[in-house]
């Protein structure tokens, strides 16, 4: 297990009415380099978050609490523009399949099963923190770009690497300023086109590589292989009067995209596998894959924008 970010600003909020549970979580997380704050109830958590909306990188939330339950807290967080993108790690019982499904419907993609296991706690927390860090970085980059990109109606682009994917995602999202969070879904889909499309890395391979801290190195290695040097991903941007369509076309063999359109409860304890499901809930009105899976179109209906779009940081 790699050591997480050792920056004191990587701060977590633990919400649990049981003092023993709060202490166990805090000790384990602090020993791994995180700064941890504790509260013992839902209302106190909401008050703390409302007063400090930029402070926390993830929230570890107990589902079963007196007063405001974990689900009550979650629903209120999702209604707050400043807090809806802070990842929530929900604690649930080992037989809580129905609770997990209910949580997924309401935007929880990270779970811990009681009793807490140290390695699972740290791997899930690290995944949530890294996802939130990427969110903040991308949203900050979108803010820097000029409104001139809103004049773009039709354009085609090509990219090869994850770095180029993120740069292009920021630029295209800047062309649709009505939906700042579009950059998150775009980045996920465009990264998938490189990693799983052109480079052919399977879900299980990615799991193994992340566990060995070898993910980035394997991306670089495969990009340099002779059979991959000429591969690129094509992106087509089309603006219509009330709709934006962004089509992403990779040169891979495709994949079974159907199983990833919704967050599968069996994957909530994994360190990855949330990208497509997140993209469907972040910025896009709809996502449509072609049969083989190497072509995906994201649609943004400008007449039906989410009222809970975040303000740019």
C-alpha positions as CSV (number, residue, x, y, z in Angstrom):
1,X,0.0,0.0,0.0
2,X,1.5,3.3,-1.0
3,X,1.6,6.1,1.6
4,X,-1.1,8.7,0.9
5,X,-0.6,12.4,0.5
6,X,1.3,13.6,3.6
7,X,0.0,17.2,3.2
8,X,-1.8,18.4,6.3
9,X,-4.4,19.9,3.9
10,X,-5.5,16.4,3.1
11,X,-8.1,16.5,5.8
12,X,-10.9,14.1,6.5
13,X,-14.1,14.4,8.5
14,X,-15.2,11.3,10.4
15,X,-18.9,11.3,11.3
16,X,-20.1,8.6,13.7
17,X,-22.1,8.6,16.9
18,X,-20.0,5.8,18.5
19,X,-16.8,7.3,20.1
20,X,-15.0,4.0,19.8
21,X,-15.6,3.8,16.1
22,X,-14.4,7.4,15.6
23,X,-11.2,6.8,17.6
24,X,-10.4,3.6,15.6
25,X,-10.9,5.4,12.3
26,X,-8.9,8.4,13.4
27,X,-6.0,6.4,14.7
28,X,-5.7,4.4,11.5
29,X,-6.1,7.4,9.2
30,X,-3.7,9.6,11.1
31,X,-1.1,6.9,11.2
32,X,-1.3,6.9,7.4
33,X,-0.6,10.6,7.2
34,X,-4.1,12.2,7.1
35,X,-5.4,15.0,9.2
36,X,-8.7,13.9,10.8
37,X,-11.6,15.8,12.5
38,X,-14.4,14.1,14.3
39,X,-18.0,14.8,14.9
40,X,-20.6,12.6,16.7
41,X,-23.8,13.5,14.7
42,X,-25.3,14.5,11.4
43,X,-26.3,18.0,12.3
44,X,-22.9,18.8,13.7
45,X,-21.3,17.4,10.5
46,X,-23.5,19.7,8.3
47,X,-22.7,22.7,10.5
48,X,-19.0,22.0,10.3
49,X,-19.1,21.5,6.5
50,X,-21.2,24.6,5.9
51,X,-18.7,26.7,7.9
52,X,-15.7,25.1,6.1
53,X,-16.8,24.0,2.6
54,X,-13.3,23.9,1.1
55,X,-11.6,22.2,4.1
56,X,-12.3,18.4,3.6
57,X,-11.1,16.1,0.9
58,X,-13.5,13.2,1.9
59,X,-16.2,12.5,4.5
60,X,-16.3,9.1,6.3
61,X,-20.0,8.9,7.2
62,X,-21.8,6.3,9.4
63,X,-25.1,5.4,7.9
64,X,-26.9,4.5,11.1
65,X,-27.0,7.4,13.5
66,X,-29.7,8.8,15.8
67,X,-31.3,12.1,14.7
68,X,-30.0,12.8,11.2
69,X,-29.0,9.5,9.7
70,X,-26.1,9.1,7.3
71,X,-28.5,9.2,4.3
72,X,-30.1,12.4,5.7
73,X,-26.7,14.0,5.8
74,X,-25.9,12.7,2.3
75,X,-29.1,14.1,0.7
76,X,-28.4,17.5,2.3
77,X,-24.8,17.5,1.0
78,X,-26.0,16.8,-2.5
79,X,-28.3,19.8,-2.4
80,X,-25.4,22.1,-1.5
81,X,-23.5,23.5,-4.5
82,X,-20.4,23.9,-2.4
83,X,-20.3,20.4,-1.0
84,X,-22.0,18.0,-3.5
85,X,-18.6,16.9,-5.0
86,X,-16.8,16.1,-1.8
87,X,-16.6,12.3,-1.8
88,X,-18.6,10.5,0.8
89,X,-17.3,7.1,2.1
90,X,-20.3,5.4,3.7
91,X,-19.9,2.9,6.5
92,X,-22.4,0.1,6.4
93,X,-23.0,-3.5,7.7
94,X,-21.5,-6.5,6.1
95,X,-24.9,-7.6,4.8
96,X,-25.9,-4.1,3.7
97,X,-26.3,-4.9,-0.1
98,X,-29.7,-3.1,-0.2
99,X,-28.2,-0.1,1.6
100,X,-25.3,0.1,-0.8
101,X,-27.7,0.1,-3.8
102,X,-29.7,2.9,-2.2
103,X,-26.5,4.9,-1.5
104,X,-25.3,4.5,-5.1
105,X,-28.6,5.9,-6.4
106,X,-27.9,9.0,-4.2
107,X,-24.3,9.4,-5.3
108,X,-22.2,7.4,-2.9
109,X,-19.5,5.4,-4.8
110,X,-17.2,4.5,-1.8
111,X,-18.0,2.1,0.9
112,X,-16.6,0.5,4.1
113,X,-17.9,-2.6,5.7
114,X,-18.0,-2.9,9.5
115,X,-15.9,-4.1,11.3
116,X,-13.3,-1.9,9.6
117,X,-10.3,-3.5,7.9
118,X,-7.2,-1.3,7.8
119,X,-6.1,-2.1,4.2
120,X,-9.6,-1.6,2.8
121,X,-10.0,1.6,4.8
122,X,-6.7,3.1,3.5
123,X,-7.2,2.0,-0.1
124,X,-10.8,3.3,-0.4
125,X,-9.9,6.6,1.4
126,X,-6.9,7.1,-0.9
127,X,-9.1,6.5,-4.0
128,X,-11.7,9.0,-2.8
129,X,-9.0,11.6,-1.9
130,X,-7.3,11.3,-5.2
131,X,-10.6,11.6,-7.1
132,X,-11.4,14.8,-5.2
133,X,-7.9,16.2,-5.8
134,X,-8.4,15.6,-9.5
135,X,-11.7,17.3,-9.3
136,X,-10.2,20.4,-7.7
137,X,-7.3,20.5,-10.2
138,X,-9.6,20.2,-13.3
139,X,-12.1,22.8,-12.0
140,X,-9.3,25.2,-11.3
141,X,-7.9,24.7,-14.8
142,X,-11.3,25.3,-16.4
143,X,-11.5,28.6,-14.5
144,X,-8.3,29.9,-16.1
145,X,-9.5,29.6,-19.7
146,X,-11.1,32.4,-21.6
147,X,-14.7,32.7,-22.8
148,X,-13.5,32.8,-26.4
149,X,-13.8,29.1,-26.6
150,X,-17.6,29.5,-26.3
151,X,-17.4,30.6,-30.0
152,X,-16.3,27.2,-31.1
153,X,-19.1,25.3,-32.9
154,X,-17.5,22.4,-34.7
155,X,-14.0,21.0,-34.1
156,X,-11.9,17.8,-34.3
157,X,-8.9,16.9,-32.1
158,X,-6.5,14.0,-31.6
159,X,-4.5,13.1,-28.5
160,X,-2.4,10.2,-27.3
161,X,-1.5,10.5,-23.6
162,X,-3.3,10.9,-20.3
163,X,-1.7,14.4,-19.9
164,X,-3.1,15.4,-23.3
165,X,-6.5,13.9,-22.4
166,X,-6.7,16.2,-19.4
167,X,-5.6,19.2,-21.2
168,X,-8.1,18.7,-23.9
169,X,-10.9,17.9,-21.4
170,X,-10.2,21.3,-19.7
171,X,-10.4,23.1,-23.0
172,X,-13.6,21.5,-24.2
173,X,-15.3,22.0,-20.8
174,X,-14.3,25.7,-21.0
175,X,-16.3,25.9,-24.2
176,X,-19.4,24.9,-22.3
177,X,-19.2,27.3,-19.2
178,X,-22.8,26.6,-18.3
179,X,-21.7,23.2,-17.0
180,X,-18.4,23.6,-15.1
181,X,-18.4,20.0,-13.8
182,X,-18.5,18.7,-17.4
183,X,-14.7,18.5,-17.2
184,X,-14.9,15.7,-14.7
185,X,-17.0,13.4,-16.9
186,X,-15.0,14.3,-20.0
187,X,-11.7,13.5,-18.3
188,X,-13.0,10.1,-17.2
189,X,-14.2,9.1,-20.7
190,X,-11.1,10.5,-22.4
191,X,-8.7,8.7,-20.0
192,X,-10.6,5.5,-20.6
193,X,-10.1,5.8,-24.3
194,X,-6.3,5.8,-23.8
195,X,-6.0,3.3,-21.0
196,X,-8.6,0.7,-21.8
197,X,-9.1,1.6,-25.4
198,X,-5.8,2.2,-27.3
199,X,-3.6,0.5,-24.7
200,X,-5.9,-2.4,-24.0
201,X,-5.5,-2.5,-20.2
202,X,-8.2,-4.6,-18.6
203,X,-10.1,-3.9,-15.4
204,X,-8.3,-6.6,-13.5
205,X,-4.9,-5.5,-14.9
206,X,-5.5,-2.0,-13.7
207,X,-6.5,-3.3,-10.2
208,X,-3.2,-5.3,-10.0
209,X,-1.1,-2.4,-11.3
210,X,-2.7,0.0,-8.8
211,X,-2.0,-2.4,-5.9
212,X,1.6,-2.6,-7.0
213,X,1.9,1.2,-7.5
214,X,2.9,0.4,-11.1
215,X,-0.1,2.0,-12.9
216,X,1.6,5.2,-14.3
217,X,4.8,3.3,-15.3
218,X,2.7,0.7,-17.3
219,X,0.9,3.5,-19.1
220,X,4.3,5.0,-20.2
221,X,5.6,1.6,-21.2
222,X,2.6,0.7,-23.3
223,X,2.5,4.1,-25.0
224,X,6.1,3.5,-26.1
225,X,5.4,0.1,-27.7
226,X,5.8,0.0,-31.5
227,X,2.2,-1.2,-31.9
228,X,0.8,1.8,-29.9
229,X,3.0,4.7,-31.1
230,X,0.7,5.4,-34.0
231,X,-2.5,5.2,-32.1
232,X,-4.5,8.2,-31.1
233,X,-8.0,9.1,-29.8
234,X,-10.2,11.4,-32.0
235,X,-12.6,13.8,-30.4
236,X,-15.4,15.5,-32.3
237,X,-17.0,18.6,-30.7
238,X,-20.4,19.8,-32.1
239,X,-22.5,22.7,-30.8
240,X,-26.1,22.9,-31.8
241,X,-28.6,25.6,-30.7
242,X,-29.5,23.9,-27.4
243,X,-27.2,20.9,-27.3
244,X,-23.5,20.0,-27.2
245,X,-22.3,16.6,-28.4
246,X,-18.8,15.4,-27.8
247,X,-17.8,12.1,-29.4
248,X,-14.7,10.2,-28.4
249,X,-13.3,7.5,-30.7
250,X,-10.4,5.2,-29.7
251,X,-8.6,2.6,-31.8
252,X,-9.0,-0.2,-29.4
253,X,-11.1,-3.4,-29.8
254,X,-13.9,-2.1,-27.6
255,X,-15.2,-3.5,-24.3
256,X,-18.5,-4.5,-22.6
257,X,-19.5,-1.0,-21.6
258,X,-22.9,-2.0,-20.4
259,X,-21.7,-3.3,-17.0
260,X,-20.0,0.0,-16.3
261,X,-22.9,2.4,-17.1
262,X,-24.2,2.0,-13.5
263,X,-22.1,1.6,-10.4
264,X,-22.1,-2.1,-9.5
265,X,-22.3,-2.8,-5.7
266,X,-19.5,-5.4,-6.2
267,X,-17.1,-2.6,-7.3
268,X,-17.7,-0.1,-4.4
269,X,-14.8,-1.7,-2.5
270,X,-12.4,-1.3,-5.4
271,X,-9.9,1.5,-6.0
272,X,-11.2,2.2,-9.5
273,X,-14.1,1.4,-11.9
274,X,-16.3,4.4,-11.1
275,X,-15.4,6.5,-14.1
276,X,-18.3,5.9,-16.6
277,X,-20.9,5.9,-13.8
278,X,-19.5,9.1,-12.5
279,X,-19.4,10.6,-16.0
280,X,-23.1,9.9,-16.4
281,X,-23.9,11.9,-13.2
282,X,-21.4,14.7,-13.8
283,X,-22.1,17.3,-16.4
284,X,-23.6,15.1,-19.2
285,X,-27.3,14.8,-19.8
286,X,-26.7,11.4,-21.5
287,X,-23.9,9.1,-22.6
288,X,-24.3,6.7,-25.5
289,X,-21.9,4.0,-26.5
290,X,-21.8,2.3,-29.9
291,X,-22.2,-1.5,-29.8
292,X,-18.5,-2.4,-29.8
293,X,-17.6,0.2,-27.1
294,X,-14.8,2.1,-28.8
295,X,-17.0,5.1,-29.6
296,X,-18.9,7.1,-27.0
297,X,-20.9,10.2,-27.4
298,X,-21.6,12.5,-24.5
299,X,-24.6,14.9,-24.8
300,X,-25.3,18.1,-22.8
301,X,-28.8,19.5,-23.1
302,X,-28.4,23.2,-22.4
303,X,-32.1,23.6,-21.8
304,X,-32.1,21.2,-18.9
305,X,-29.1,22.0,-16.8
306,X,-28.7,20.8,-13.2
307,X,-29.5,23.5,-10.7
308,X,-26.8,22.0,-8.4
309,X,-23.8,22.8,-10.8
310,X,-20.9,23.8,-8.6
311,X,-19.4,27.3,-8.6
312,X,-15.9,27.3,-10.0
313,X,-13.3,27.3,-7.1
